[in-house]
Amino acid sequence: MMGRSPSHITLECANLTQPNLALIGEEIEARRMTLAEIVSEIADVVAERASDGKHYGVCLIPEGLIEFIPQVNALLKDISTARRHVELRQPNGRGGSGGGVSTSSVAARITAMLSPYSAALLHSMPSFIQQQLLLETQASDDKAQLNQIETERLLAELVRLELKRRREDAQLSAEWCAPDTKFAPVCFYLGYQARSSMPSRFDSELAFALGQAAVALIAAKATAYMATAHCLASPTAEWRLCGVPLYSMMAAERRAGQSVAVIRPSQVSLHSPSFKRWALIRDHCKQTDTYCNPGPMQLSGPLAFGPSPGRLLAEHADRGPSLAEVADICREVSSACWPGCHADVLKTALASLRALQANLHVLAERDAMAATGSFSTHASSTQMSGEQLARMTDN
C-alpha cells in the first residue's frame, strides 16, 4: 500500500477492513524484527488458516516496510554510501550514465563495496529484489525508491520457501504445505488508483478549511507557515485553524554526505488509539474472516456522512473538549487573581503556574531532541509480546 515510509494508511485500512494480517513498520522497528521473523509470522498465519481449510487470506503491507527492518535498513544505507563513492569517481556525477558506464557495471561496483554482512544479505534475496534495491536513489532525499521495490513479491517468495522448508523438515504430507498447489500468492500494489479515488465529505471539508487557513496566513503576510486544522472530531464549525512555523518542524539529517534541514514524516505511534484498536483485534482477525467493506463514497445524500477516517478522529477525539477545559481553567485562574485578591491566592497560583511552565519547557526540549534524532524512546529497543500489547490496549 502507498504511504512512503510511515504506515498510517496501512493501519487505517486495517482498522476499517479487518484483514487477516497487517504489518506495521513502526512496530517491526520497535520489536527489532528480522526479515526471517516477519516471514515466519506470515507463514504461521498461512499454516494455521490452512489447517482450518482456509486456503486464502489478505495481508496488508506498507510501502516503506523494508526501511523499518533493521538489517535491511542497514543494507540500504550501505548501498547509498557505496553509490555515492561510485558516483564521485565518475566524470558526470550522479548516475554516471553520460560517461558510458552501464547500469550493471555501476551495480557491480556498488555490490563490491558493501560490507560482508550486507553483501550476504543482498545475495540471499531473489534477483529481482536485488536489482530494485540497487536502483538509483531519489534525488529529493537520497533514499531508496520504495515504490519501485516489490516488497509484497519478496515476502511472498520467502514465505513460499519457508513453507517448503517446513514441509521438508517435518516430512509433512498435508497438501497446504505444497507450494506449487495450495500456496499461490496474488500480489497487488494498491497505488495511484487509491490516491485518485473520490474524496469523502470529510476530505472536502478539511481541504476547504486548510485553504481558508492558507489565505488567512497570506493576508496576514505570515510566510514560512504551514496551515493546520485541529479539533477535527468536533463539528466543522468548531474546528480550529492555525499556522505552524516550518522551522519548528525541521531537523538536521545527513544526505549525500552533508547536513541539511528536513521535515521528517510523522510516524505511527504505538501508543495511539488507532494502533491499540488494531492490536486488540488482530489476533482474532488472523483466524476469523471478519472482512469489512467501508461502503461507497458519496458527497451528498444519506451516505455522505458515512465512515470518517477512524485513525484521524481517534487522535482528535479529546482535543476539542480538552482545549475548552484549559481555556475555562485559565479564565477561572485569571478571575481569581484579581488585583485585590488575597496574597495566599496569588502565591499559590503563581507557584502552580511556574511549575506548569517548567514542565512544559521540559516537554518542549524533549520534542526538540526527538526531532534531531538524539532522543530514543524505550520502545525502540524493547520486545513487545502479545500479552504486553493486550495490556497496553486495556490501559
KOLGU-124962 format. One line per 4 residues: for each residue x, y, z of C-alpha. Coordinates in nm, 3 decimals. Layout:
REM residues N
X:Y:Z ~ ...
This chain:
REM residues 395
0.000:0.000:0.000 ~ 0.113:0.358:-0.070 ~ 0.228:0.579:0.212 ~ 0.604:0.614:0.171
0.789:0.541:0.495 ~ 0.516:0.568:0.767 ~ 0.242:0.302:0.794 ~ -0.052:0.538:0.859
-0.252:0.433:0.550 ~ -0.196:0.062:0.616 ~ -0.308:0.099:0.978 ~ -0.618:0.298:0.881
-0.716:0.042:0.617 ~ -0.654:-0.243:0.861 ~ -0.892:-0.090:1.116 ~ -1.159:-0.026:0.853
-1.140:-0.355:0.658 ~ -1.004:-0.603:0.920 ~ -0.769:-0.818:0.705 ~ -0.608:-1.135:0.835
-0.271:-0.968:0.876 ~ -0.134:-0.613:0.855 ~ 0.234:-0.534:0.901 ~ 0.303:-0.201:1.073
0.656:-0.082:1.005 ~ 0.692:0.117:1.327 ~ 0.605:-0.188:1.539 ~ 0.850:-0.405:1.346
1.122:-0.150:1.415 ~ 1.031:-0.130:1.785 ~ 1.041:-0.510:1.817 ~ 1.368:-0.525:1.620
1.220:-0.795:1.398 ~ 1.440:-0.950:1.133 ~ 1.325:-1.034:0.782 ~ 1.323:-1.403:0.876
1.095:-1.335:1.175 ~ 0.848:-1.144:0.959 ~ 0.841:-1.426:0.705 ~ 0.792:-1.680:0.983
0.498:-1.482:1.126 ~ 0.325:-1.471:0.786 ~ 0.394:-1.841:0.729 ~ 0.243:-1.922:1.070
-0.081:-1.745:0.977 ~ -0.092:-1.923:0.638 ~ -0.035:-2.261:0.805 ~ -0.289:-2.203:1.082
-0.558:-2.092:0.837 ~ -0.480:-2.385:0.606 ~ -0.524:-2.627:0.894 ~ -0.883:-2.498:0.916
-0.932:-2.545:0.543 ~ -0.893:-2.174:0.468 ~ -0.652:-2.158:0.174 ~ -0.695:-1.783:0.133
-0.634:-1.463:0.323 ~ -0.543:-1.095:0.300 ~ -0.220:-0.936:0.420 ~ -0.162:-0.559:0.405
0.198:-0.446:0.359 ~ 0.309:-0.081:0.386 ~ 0.523:0.065:0.110 ~ 0.809:0.158:0.344
0.823:-0.170:0.536 ~ 1.182:-0.259:0.445 ~ 1.311:0.068:0.593 ~ 1.186:-0.046:0.934
1.359:-0.386:0.921 ~ 1.693:-0.312:1.096 ~ 1.907:-0.549:0.886 ~ 1.754:-0.434:0.555
1.776:-0.068:0.658 ~ 2.147:-0.118:0.726 ~ 2.179:-0.272:0.380 ~ 2.005:0.028:0.218
2.240:0.267:0.398 ~ 2.544:0.067:0.284 ~ 2.417:0.073:-0.074 ~ 2.357:0.451:-0.055
2.708:0.511:0.082 ~ 2.867:0.285:-0.179 ~ 2.670:0.456:-0.457 ~ 2.800:0.798:-0.352
3.158:0.672:-0.367 ~ 3.100:0.520:-0.711 ~ 2.933:0.835:-0.846 ~ 3.212:1.059:-0.716
3.460:0.860:-0.925 ~ 3.257:0.906:-1.242 ~ 3.301:1.213:-1.462 ~ 2.932:1.303:-1.488
2.841:1.264:-1.120 ~ 2.504:1.120:-1.027 ~ 2.419:0.803:-1.218 ~ 2.719:0.829:-1.445
2.506:0.734:-1.746 ~ 2.658:1.009:-1.955 ~ 3.005:0.869:-1.903 ~ 2.939:0.547:-2.085
2.915:0.336:-1.769 ~ 2.639:0.076:-1.781 ~ 2.387:0.030:-1.504 ~ 2.503:-0.327:-1.448
2.862:-0.206:-1.412 ~ 2.759:0.051:-1.151 ~ 2.560:-0.214:-0.963 ~ 2.862:-0.447:-0.965
3.087:-0.174:-0.825 ~ 2.834:-0.092:-0.552 ~ 2.800:-0.459:-0.456 ~ 3.179:-0.496:-0.434
3.196:-0.209:-0.182 ~ 2.934:-0.350:0.058 ~ 3.026:-0.491:0.396 ~ 3.038:-0.873:0.413
2.711:-0.886:0.611 ~ 2.527:-0.654:0.372 ~ 2.661:-0.835:0.068 ~ 2.550:-1.172:0.209
2.201:-1.035:0.284 ~ 2.173:-0.886:-0.065 ~ 2.274:-1.211:-0.236 ~ 2.028:-1.409:-0.023
1.737:-1.222:-0.182 ~ 1.568:-1.302:-0.515 ~ 1.742:-1.150:-0.817 ~ 1.455:-0.912:-0.899
1.472:-0.763:-0.548 ~ 1.849:-0.724:-0.576 ~ 1.803:-0.519:-0.892 ~ 1.537:-0.299:-0.728
1.747:-0.237:-0.417 ~ 2.036:-0.125:-0.639 ~ 1.824:0.125:-0.833 ~ 1.936:0.486:-0.831
1.824:0.667:-0.516 ~ 1.574:0.954:-0.520 ~ 1.730:1.293:-0.582 ~ 1.496:1.455:-0.327
1.613:1.267:-0.019 ~ 1.890:1.032:-0.139 ~ 1.688:0.730:-0.024 ~ 1.581:0.412:-0.200
1.285:0.426:-0.439 ~ 1.042:0.246:-0.211 ~ 0.763:0.242:-0.467 ~ 0.990:0.052:-0.705
1.076:-0.220:-0.454 ~ 0.820:-0.501:-0.472 ~ 0.817:-0.585:-0.102 ~ 0.500:-0.792:-0.143
0.668:-1.017:-0.402 ~ 0.976:-1.051:-0.183 ~ 0.769:-1.164:0.117 ~ 0.556:-1.397:-0.098
0.864:-1.571:-0.236 ~ 1.029:-1.603:0.106 ~ 0.707:-1.737:0.261 ~ 0.684:-1.995:-0.017
1.039:-2.110:0.057 ~ 0.968:-2.115:0.431 ~ 0.660:-2.335:0.387 ~ 0.858:-2.565:0.161
1.137:-2.588:0.420 ~ 0.889:-2.670:0.696 ~ 0.734:-2.943:0.485 ~ 1.069:-3.099:0.413
1.192:-3.073:0.773 ~ 0.880:-3.219:0.927 ~ 0.814:-3.465:0.645 ~ 0.455:-3.350:0.630
0.210:-3.480:0.373 ~ -0.062:-3.217:0.418 ~ -0.150:-3.050:0.089 ~ -0.138:-2.700:0.232
0.240:-2.727:0.254 ~ 0.284:-2.791:-0.118 ~ 0.396:-2.451:-0.250 ~ 0.305:-2.531:-0.609
-0.059:-2.609:-0.529 ~ -0.213:-2.457:-0.220 ~ 0.016:-2.160:-0.162 ~ -0.030:-1.939:-0.466
0.002:-1.576:-0.352 ~ -0.153:-1.296:-0.558 ~ 0.049:-0.977:-0.520 ~ -0.110:-0.640:-0.584
0.024:-0.289:-0.542 ~ -0.256:-0.051:-0.447 ~ -0.102:0.261:-0.595 ~ -0.235:0.561:-0.781
-0.584:0.419:-0.826 ~ -0.623:0.464:-0.450 ~ -0.472:0.811:-0.448 ~ -0.703:0.929:-0.729
-1.025:0.799:-0.576 ~ -1.324:1.018:-0.490 ~ -1.274:1.242:-0.184 ~ -1.511:1.193:0.104
-1.723:1.470:0.254 ~ -1.469:1.493:0.536 ~ -1.180:1.520:0.285 ~ -1.354:1.804:0.105
-1.433:1.997:0.423 ~ -1.076:1.954:0.551 ~ -0.929:2.075:0.220 ~ -1.164:2.377:0.222
-1.067:2.460:0.582 ~ -0.694:2.434:0.510 ~ -0.742:2.658:0.205 ~ -0.909:2.920:0.421
-0.626:2.899:0.674 ~ -0.368:2.940:0.397 ~ -0.546:3.251:0.264 ~ -0.562:3.396:0.616
-0.187:3.342:0.658 ~ -0.121:3.512:0.323 ~ -0.344:3.806:0.419 ~ -0.151:3.841:0.745
0.180:3.828:0.549 ~ 0.283:3.529:0.762 ~ 0.536:3.344:0.548 ~ 0.706:3.007:0.612
0.400:2.872:0.792 ~ 0.202:2.554:0.733 ~ -0.176:2.569:0.762 ~ -0.317:2.315:1.007
-0.659:2.216:1.140 ~ -0.738:2.084:1.486 ~ -1.037:1.952:1.684 ~ -1.142:1.752:1.377
-1.367:1.521:1.578 ~ -1.591:1.816:1.660 ~ -1.849:1.966:1.421 ~ -1.694:2.161:1.133
-1.795:2.494:1.282 ~ -1.584:2.415:1.590 ~ -1.263:2.329:1.405 ~ -0.964:2.541:1.497
-0.726:2.662:1.226 ~ -0.376:2.793:1.280 ~ -0.032:2.823:1.124 ~ 0.274:2.627:1.235
0.622:2.771:1.162 ~ 0.808:2.541:0.924 ~ 1.132:2.580:1.121 ~ 0.967:2.430:1.431
0.923:2.102:1.242 ~ 1.273:2.090:1.093 ~ 1.554:1.861:1.193 ~ 1.908:1.804:1.070
1.972:1.500:0.854 ~ 2.274:1.386:0.654 ~ 2.212:1.346:0.282 ~ 2.482:1.284:0.025
2.738:1.339:0.300 ~ 2.604:1.680:0.400 ~ 2.378:1.802:0.680 ~ 2.054:1.950:0.550
1.736:2.077:0.716 ~ 1.443:1.842:0.659 ~ 1.090:1.789:0.786 ~ 1.063:1.424:0.884
0.736:1.239:0.830 ~ 0.517:1.168:1.129 ~ 0.532:0.801:1.219 ~ 0.266:0.575:1.368
0.267:0.593:1.747 ~ 0.238:0.253:1.915 ~ 0.050:0.427:2.196 ~ -0.211:0.585:1.969
-0.578:0.481:1.990 ~ -0.574:0.357:1.630 ~ -0.282:0.119:1.687 ~ -0.428:0.000:2.017
-0.751:-0.086:1.838 ~ -0.571:-0.292:1.575 ~ -0.358:-0.462:1.842 ~ -0.678:-0.560:2.021
-0.848:-0.727:1.722 ~ -0.563:-0.859:1.509 ~ -0.528:-1.199:1.677 ~ -0.898:-1.257:1.616
-0.863:-1.145:1.254 ~ -0.589:-1.400:1.183 ~ -0.820:-1.699:1.204 ~ -1.167:-1.549:1.168
-1.292:-1.393:0.847 ~ -1.421:-1.056:0.965 ~ -1.360:-0.860:0.646 ~ -1.544:-0.527:0.632
-1.646:-0.305:0.343 ~ -1.650:0.063:0.447 ~ -1.909:0.129:0.176 ~ -1.931:0.354:-0.130
-1.809:0.712:-0.134 ~ -2.081:0.976:-0.171 ~ -2.074:1.355:-0.148 ~ -2.448:1.407:-0.099
-2.741:1.216:0.042 ~ -2.759:0.991:0.348 ~ -2.430:0.811:0.265 ~ -2.228:1.133:0.251
-2.181:1.124:0.627 ~ -2.067:0.761:0.635 ~ -1.749:0.628:0.799 ~ -1.497:0.906:0.857
-1.123:0.837:0.892 ~ -1.119:0.648:1.220 ~ -0.750:0.700:1.293 ~ -0.770:1.076:1.247
-1.083:1.112:1.456 ~ -0.947:0.882:1.726 ~ -0.639:1.103:1.762 ~ -0.855:1.419:1.779
-1.143:1.281:1.985 ~ -1.049:1.458:2.309 ~ -0.867:1.757:2.158 ~ -1.164:1.994:2.140
-1.306:1.930:2.490 ~ -0.954:1.938:2.641 ~ -0.873:2.274:2.482 ~ -1.206:2.411:2.602
-1.133:2.289:2.956 ~ -0.788:2.450:2.952 ~ -0.943:2.780:2.841 ~ -1.205:2.759:3.119
-0.938:2.690:3.383 ~ -0.724:2.981:3.260 ~ -1.021:3.217:3.278 ~ -1.102:3.096:3.630
-0.742:3.147:3.745 ~ -0.735:3.491:3.586 ~ -1.057:3.598:3.756 ~ -0.941:3.463:4.092
-0.609:3.652:4.072 ~ -0.755:3.999:4.051 ~ -0.552:4.293:4.188 ~ -0.727:4.287:4.524
-0.714:3.910:4.584 ~ -0.561:3.757:4.897 ~ -0.182:3.718:4.895 ~ -0.209:3.342:4.955
-0.429:3.303:4.647 ~ -0.176:3.489:4.434 ~ 0.118:3.297:4.580 ~ -0.049:2.958:4.525
-0.149:3.038:4.168 ~ 0.199:3.170:4.085 ~ 0.374:2.862:4.230 ~ 0.146:2.626:4.038
0.183:2.814:3.711 ~ 0.561:2.828:3.746 ~ 0.570:2.452:3.799 ~ 0.349:2.404:3.493
0.572:2.632:3.288 ~ 0.882:2.432:3.389 ~ 0.714:2.106:3.293 ~ 0.615:2.246:2.953
0.974:2.356:2.892 ~ 1.096:2.002:2.967 ~ 0.846:1.857:2.720 ~ 0.947:2.113:2.456
1.315:2.023:2.499 ~ 1.234:1.653:2.473 ~ 1.043:1.708:2.149 ~ 1.331:1.914:2.011
1.578:1.636:2.095 ~ 1.348:1.378:1.933 ~ 1.325:1.590:1.618 ~ 1.704:1.597:1.583
1.732:1.223:1.632 ~ 1.926:1.247:1.959 ~ 1.639:1.110:2.166 ~ 1.541:0.744:2.156
1.233:0.600:2.317 ~ 1.245:0.291:2.532 ~ 1.004:0.118:2.294 ~ 1.261:0.116:2.014
1.471:-0.143:2.195 ~ 1.203:-0.338:2.373 ~ 1.050:-0.667:2.262 ~ 0.672:-0.637:2.281
0.482:-0.956:2.344 ~ 0.118:-1.018:2.267 ~ 0.038:-1.001:2.637 ~ 0.204:-0.660:2.668
0.014:-0.531:2.366 ~ -0.312:-0.654:2.516 ~ -0.233:-0.485:2.848 ~ -0.139:-0.168:2.662
-0.473:-0.181:2.482 ~ -0.663:-0.234:2.806 ~ -0.486:0.061:2.966
